[in-house]
């Protein structure tokens, strides 16, 4: 089994992070892969450490003919069974050949970029349903979830961010972008007594959110951490994880919260709603509902028994459905099935 992996992502992002996790996990499982991507130094290093030899291509715009030619030549040399592309740009230029062309979608993308594919992967069941509603054949639309790995790390000392050791600590992760609804979270924090918030991430909304924290009267209890690579250490320091997103197709951060044994509160965007059983594996609130988000956070802050129960049930859901071993087995079975069936 030979798989050409093609990624045209940015330096940071959820899809890019999972690409690296999946490719290295498949390599560890013995899957022969050639990796072609727009190089980011950290990603290239991780792939080389996994024993791979990634090919760095520019993946520019429509006039970038050099990337098309080099990708096609790499496919001819490698002669894969499957070319697996990630994101619109990589899929649009994946070359024709004797191989199967498969694309992975982590969102509700325009299918005009994918019409030439043989199979599509959605990383949520709702995305797979969307593909079928848009006219894609149901027998060629496949659900394969993401997995999350946890690397236990010592907790980030709260004193590093001037946070009281005995304060309930809420953690949020993500790009500081309108889709993530951190503005709703900051307004809700004004109604959550005693708790502190660590917000890890960066993006175009940072200055606006810092100003909003001041306006909402919570700047003293909110810490903007910037982009962090030590996510496990942040979870180890926190008591509760919150995902307030307006738009979250998967909600990979929910799975991360479960994997780290933390109670999760989330808005009902598509991904978290498909993952969380409300009241059992987490608490769900309406999107952009400040009062409801504050009420849910106050419940888990005040009720340690509830917090522990949600954390235990969430971790059990993670172990049953979203570990490295479970997802790698699903990918291997999928590869063997489509290659054997052509």
Secondary structure, 3 states (H helix, E strand, C coil): CEEEEEECCCCCCHHHHHHHHHHHHHHHCCCEEEEEECCCHHHHHHHHHCCCCCEECCCCCCCCHHHHHHHHHHHHHHCCCEEEEEHHHHHHCCCCCCCEEEEEECCCCCHHHCCCCCEEEECCHHHHHHHHHCCCCHHHEEECCCCCCCCCCCCCCHHHHCCCCCCCEEEEECCCCHHHCHHHHHHHHCCCCCCEEEEEECCCCHHHHHHHHHHCCCHHHEEEEECCCCHHHHHHHCCEEEECCCCCCCCHHHHHHHHCCCEEEEECCHHHHHHCCECCCEEEECCCCHHHHHHHHHHHHHCHHHHHHHHHHHHHHHHHHCCHHHHHHHHHHHHHHHHHCC
